[in-house]
C-alpha cells in the first residue's frame, strides 16, 4: 500500500479506537443480534468519529472521567441514543457505579 493509504488507515483505526473507548466510557454495549435495530446510530457515530479532528480532547474527556460525550462531539446524539438503548437492556449496570 502507498504511504498515503497507510496514513489514512492509521487515522481511521485511531479514531475508531477512540470511538470504542467512548462506548466503554458511556457503557454502550449493543449485542450483535440487536445491532441491526441500532444501525443508524451506530453508523452515525462511526462517520462522525471518523471525521473528528478532536481525538486528543476526546481522550482527555474520557480519562478525566466526565460523564457522557463532550458538547463538541459530532457523535453526541448518536452516542446518547446508543447509551439509552444499552441502559434499556442493562438497567442495573449504573446502579453499582
FENQUIDA-V852212 format. One record per residue. PHI is phi as a letter, one per 40 degrees, with the letter a starting at -180 (999 if undefined). PSI is psi in whole degrees, -180 to 180 (none if undefined). D_LAST is the distance of its C-alpha to the last C-alpha in Angstrom with 1 decimal. Layout:
PHI;PSI;D_LAST  PHI;PSI;D_LAST
This chain:
999;155;45.3  c;162;46.2  c;-39;44.5  c;-42;43.5  c;-41;41.9  c;-42;40.0  c;-43;38.7  c;-45;37.7  c;-39;35.9  c;-43;34.1  c;-42;32.9  c;-48;31.7  c;-41;29.8  c;-45;28.2  c;-37;27.1  c;-30;25.8  c;-44;23.8  c;-40;22.2  d;-46;21.6  c;-34;19.9  c;-39;17.7  c;-39;16.8  d;-49;16.2  c;-44;13.7  d;-39;12.1  c;1;12.0  g;27;11.0  c;122;14.7  a;93;16.1  c;115;19.5  c;147;21.4  d;-39;24.9  c;-16;26.6  b;-4;24.9  d;-37;25.5  c;-35;28.9  c;-23;27.5  b;18;25.4  d;-47;28.2  d;-44;28.9  c;-35;25.5  c;-44;25.1  c;-45;28.6  c;-41;28.0  c;-40;25.1  c;-46;27.2  c;-44;30.2  c;-44;28.5  c;-35;26.7  c;-29;30.1  c;-7;31.8  c;139;29.4  b;12;30.9  b;38;27.8  c;-35;25.9  c;-49;25.8  c;-34;24.2  c;-46;21.7  c;-38;20.8  c;-41;20.6  d;-48;18.3  c;-49;15.8  c;-28;16.4  c;-9;16.1  g;19;12.6  c;151;13.8  c;149;12.2  g;-158;14.2  c;150;17.7  c;157;20.2  d;-31;22.9  c;-4;25.5  c;124;24.1  c;-21;26.7  c;4;24.3  d;-49;21.9  c;-39;23.0  c;-41;23.0  c;-41;19.6  c;-40;18.3  c;-41;20.3  c;-37;19.0  c;-45;15.3  c;-42;16.5  c;-38;18.4  c;-43;15.5  c;-34;13.3  c;-33;16.5  c;-9;16.7  b;61;13.0  c;-21;12.1  c;-3;9.5  d;-47;7.6  c;-11;5.2  c;-32;5.6  c;-14;3.8  c;none;0.0
